[in-house]
Amino acid sequence: MRRWLGALALAGAVTVLLAGCQRSHGADGDLVDDWRAMPPPQMFVPATDTCLPRITAIVQASTYDTVDCARNHLAEAIHVGTFAGLAGAPRPEPGSPTLRSARSECDQRAREVLGGDWHAARLTLNIALPSAAGWAGGARWFRCDLSETDSIDNTRPVNRTGSLRGAMIGDSPLIHRCFDPKLIGENLNYMAPVLCSEPHRAEFVGVYDERDISWAEFTAAPDRAHQRCMALIAAFAAVPNNSELPYRAGSIYYPPSQREWEEGDRGVRCFLWSDDRKLTRSMRGVGPQGLPAI
């Protein structure tokens, strides 16, 4: 290499002599001062308001990919937030106040994007974090991903086309309405969605937030959830929440999974349950005559 550079310098000297020692335009003889300074390294941050071909709890820059929301996709990134004050801290774990705060931010953003509470529809909300290497390198973001699910019983995300923005405004097919529950003995097997004009025994009435107890306490006290749902049923059907209410209807409820609960999701979905008669209309606002005590 040294010999080649020497030969190059000599050839240059000969060229200058043959040219009559004219000054070379644009060259100052310094081979290093005209290189551009390298830009500072950019931290990878995933994009928001874009759709994703796959769902991952950990996002790696090397495998990051997005698709047009008009094409098949499994999730939509609706928000990217920032963990504040965690410069030297490890990644937050389920159950940590930090992750619960992040999920609360995701929940609020999801409601804004959808136009309603995502718990009331065939939707699920997940949080994605930087990889271990990304976190070690200073990444402190979290991404909020919304997905359409198969059913109230099967919350596995399914492929869809089109953005979820505004998906809960108007008469959306994603919103929970009436169901014909299928039982095995006295145990609920699954909830088959039907039109409210068709014979059915259950109807979605709303969601309540269970903020004050742990997962273990919640699962050990099913009557607590039942009573909270019965209050929603009474308000939904416009009937008194009194001693006659259990003779009008019962309740079915769907809590978050333990993982979701520990992340901070405490939305419990409540359904009116008619054990002794088939219904052929919505029970919204029907009053005591529409939902008699029998």
C-alpha positions in Angstrom: 0.0 0.0 0.0 2.9 2.4 0.8 4.5 1.7 -2.6 1.2 2.4 -4.4 0.7 5.7 -2.6 4.2 6.7 -3.4 3.7 5.9 -7.1 0.4 7.9 -7.1 2.2 10.9 -5.6 4.9 10.8 -8.2 2.5 10.5 -11.0 0.7 13.6 -9.6 3.9 15.5 -9.5 4.7 14.7 -13.2 1.2 15.8 -14.1 1.7 19.2 -12.5 5.0 19.7 -14.3 3.5 18.8 -17.7 0.7 21.2 -17.1 3.1 24.1 -16.6 2.8 24.2 -12.8 -0.7 25.6 -13.0 -2.7 25.8 -9.7 -5.2 22.9 -9.4 -8.7 24.2 -8.9 -10.6 22.9 -5.8 -7.7 21.2 -4.2 -5.7 22.5 -1.2 -3.3 19.6 -0.7 -5.0 18.5 2.5 -6.5 15.0 2.0 -8.5 14.9 5.2 -10.1 18.3 6.0 -12.8 18.1 3.3 -14.5 14.9 4.5 -18.0 15.5 5.9 -18.4 14.9 9.6 -20.3 11.7 10.3 -23.8 12.4 11.5 -24.6 11.3 15.1 -26.2 7.9 15.4 -30.0 8.0 15.3 -32.0 6.1 17.9 -34.5 3.6 16.3 -38.1 4.6 17.2 -41.0 2.7 15.5 -43.6 4.7 13.5 -47.1 5.5 14.7 -50.3 5.5 12.7 -49.1 2.6 10.6 -50.1 -1.0 10.2 -48.1 -4.1 11.1 -47.9 -7.5 9.4 -47.1 -9.3 12.7 -47.5 -8.8 16.4 -44.5 -8.7 18.7 -44.1 -7.7 22.3 -40.5 -6.7 21.6 -39.6 -4.6 18.6 -36.2 -5.0 17.0 -34.9 -2.6 14.4 -33.4 -5.4 12.3 -36.8 -7.1 11.8 -39.1 -4.0 11.9 -41.6 -3.9 9.1 -44.9 -2.0 8.3 -47.5 -2.4 5.6 -50.1 -0.2 4.0 -53.3 -0.3 6.2 -55.3 -1.1 3.0 -53.5 -4.5 2.9 -53.8 -7.4 5.2 -52.3 -6.8 8.6 -52.6 -8.0 12.2 -52.2 -4.8 14.2 -52.2 -1.0 13.9 -49.7 1.1 15.8 -51.8 4.0 17.2 -49.3 5.7 19.5 -45.7 5.7 20.5 -45.1 7.1 24.0 -42.0 7.7 26.1 -40.9 6.4 29.5 -39.7 9.4 31.4 -37.0 9.2 34.1 -35.7 5.7 33.4 -32.3 6.5 32.1 -30.5 3.8 34.1 -33.4 1.6 34.9 -34.2 -1.9 33.5 -37.1 -2.5 31.2 -40.4 -2.3 33.2 -42.0 -5.6 34.0 -45.7 -6.6 34.2 -47.2 -5.2 37.4 -44.8 -2.3 37.6 -46.3 1.2 38.1 -44.3 2.3 35.0 -46.0 -0.2 32.7 -49.4 0.4 34.2 -49.0 4.1 33.4 -47.9 3.3 29.9 -50.9 1.1 29.3 -53.2 3.8 30.7 -51.8 6.2 28.1 -52.3 3.5 25.4 -55.9 3.0 26.6 -56.7 6.7 26.4 -55.2 7.0 22.9 -57.1 3.9 21.7 -60.4 5.5 22.8 -59.6 8.7 20.9 -58.6 6.8 17.7 -61.6 4.4 17.8 -64.3 6.8 19.0 -65.2 4.5 22.0 -64.0 2.1 24.6 -62.2 -0.8 22.8 -63.4 -3.2 25.5 -66.9 -2.9 24.0 -65.8 -4.4 20.7 -63.8 -7.3 19.2 -60.6 -5.6 19.8 -57.4 -6.0 21.9 -54.7 -3.6 22.9 -51.1 -4.6 23.4 -47.9 -2.8 24.3 -44.6 -3.4 22.6 -41.2 -2.4 24.1 -37.7 -2.0 22.7 -35.4 -5.0 22.5 -32.8 -5.6 25.3 -30.1 -4.2 23.0 -32.2 -1.2 22.2 -33.0 -0.5 25.8 -29.3 -0.8 26.7 -28.6 1.7 24.0 -31.0 4.2 25.4 -34.4 3.5 23.8 -37.2 4.5 26.2 -40.3 4.3 24.1 -43.3 2.1 24.1 -45.7 1.4 21.3 -49.5 0.9 21.5 -51.0 -1.7 19.1 -54.6 -2.3 18.4 -55.9 -5.5 16.8 -59.2 -6.9 15.7 -60.0 -10.3 17.4 -62.0 -13.3 16.3 -64.6 -13.2 19.1 -65.2 -12.4 22.8 -64.0 -15.9 23.6 -61.1 -16.0 21.2 -59.0 -12.8 21.5 -56.3 -13.9 19.1 -55.8 -11.1 16.6 -57.1 -11.8 13.1 -56.0 -10.3 9.7 -58.0 -7.3 8.6 -57.8 -4.5 6.0 -58.4 -0.9 6.6 -57.5 1.4 9.5 -59.3 1.1 12.9 -59.6 4.9 13.1 -63.2 5.7 13.9 -64.1 2.0 14.0 -66.5 2.4 16.9 -68.5 5.3 15.6 -71.9 4.3 14.3 -73.2 0.8 13.7 -69.9 -1.0 13.7 -69.9 -4.8 13.2 -67.0 -4.9 15.8 -69.2 -3.7 18.7 -70.5 -6.4 21.1 -74.3 -6.7 21.1 -76.4 -9.9 21.5 -75.3 -13.5 22.0 -76.7 -16.9 22.4 -74.5 -18.6 25.0 -73.6 -22.2 24.5 -73.3 -24.2 27.8 -71.7 -27.5 28.8 -73.8 -28.4 31.8 -73.8 -25.3 33.9 -70.6 -24.0 32.5 -70.3 -21.4 29.7 -68.6 -22.8 26.7 -68.7 -19.9 24.3 -70.8 -16.9 23.3 -72.2 -17.1 19.8 -73.0 -13.6 18.4 -76.4 -13.2 16.9 -78.7 -10.3 15.8 -80.7 -8.9 18.7 -83.8 -9.7 16.7 -83.0 -13.4 16.8 -83.6 -15.6 19.8 -80.8 -15.0 22.3 -80.1 -15.1 26.1 -77.3 -12.6 26.5 -76.6 -9.0 25.7 -73.5 -6.8 26.2 -74.3 -4.0 28.6 -71.0 -2.2 29.4 -67.6 -2.3 31.1 -66.6 -1.3 34.6 -63.0 -0.7 35.9 -61.8 -2.8 38.8 -59.0 -0.6 40.2 -58.8 -1.4 43.9 -57.8 -5.1 44.2 -55.2 -7.6 43.0 -55.8 -10.4 40.5 -55.8 -12.9 43.3 -58.4 -10.9 45.2 -60.5 -10.5 42.1 -60.6 -14.2 41.2 -61.4 -15.1 44.8 -64.5 -12.8 45.0 -66.7 -13.5 41.9 -69.7 -12.0 43.7 -68.0 -8.6 43.6 -67.9 -8.7 39.8 -71.4 -10.0 39.6 -72.8 -7.2 41.7 -70.9 -4.6 39.7 -72.3 -6.1 36.5 -75.8 -6.2 37.9 -75.7 -2.5 38.5 -74.7 -2.0 34.8 -77.6 -4.3 33.8 -80.1 -2.3 35.8 -78.9 1.0 34.2 -78.8 -0.5 30.7 -82.4 -1.9 30.9 -83.8 1.0 32.9 -85.0 -1.2 35.8 -84.5 -0.8 39.6 -81.3 -2.1 41.1 -83.2 -3.7 44.0 -84.1 -7.1 45.4 -86.2 -7.9 42.3 -83.3 -7.5 39.9 -82.0 -11.1 40.2 -85.5 -12.3 39.1 -85.3 -10.2 36.0 -81.8 -11.2 34.8 -78.4 -12.6 35.7 -74.9 -11.7 34.7 -72.0 -13.0 32.7 -68.7 -11.2 32.9 -65.4 -11.4 31.1 -62.3 -10.0 32.9 -58.9 -9.3 31.3 -56.4 -12.0 31.3 -54.0 -12.1 34.3 -51.2 -10.7 32.1 -53.4 -7.8 31.0 -54.5 -7.2 34.6 -51.0 -7.0 35.8 -50.1 -4.6 33.0 -52.9 -2.4 34.2 -56.0 -3.3 32.2 -58.9 -3.6 34.6 -61.8 -3.4 32.2 -64.4 -6.1 33.0 -67.0 -6.7 30.3 -70.6 -7.3 31.5 -73.5 -9.1 29.9 -77.1 -9.4 30.8 -78.0 -13.1 31.1 -81.5 -14.5 30.6 -81.6 -18.0 32.0 -85.3 -18.7 31.8 -86.5 -17.1 28.6 -85.3 -16.3 25.1 -85.1 -12.7 24.2 -85.9 -11.3 20.7 -85.0 -7.7 21.0 -82.4 -5.5 22.8 -83.0 -4.9 26.4 -81.7 -1.4 26.3 -84.1 0.9 28.0 -87.0 -1.5 28.1 -88.0 -0.8 31.7 -89.7 -3.2 34.2 -92.4 -4.2 31.7 -89.8 -5.2 29.1 -87.7 -7.1 31.6 -90.3 -8.4 34.1 -89.4 -10.1 37.4 -90.5 -13.8 37.1 
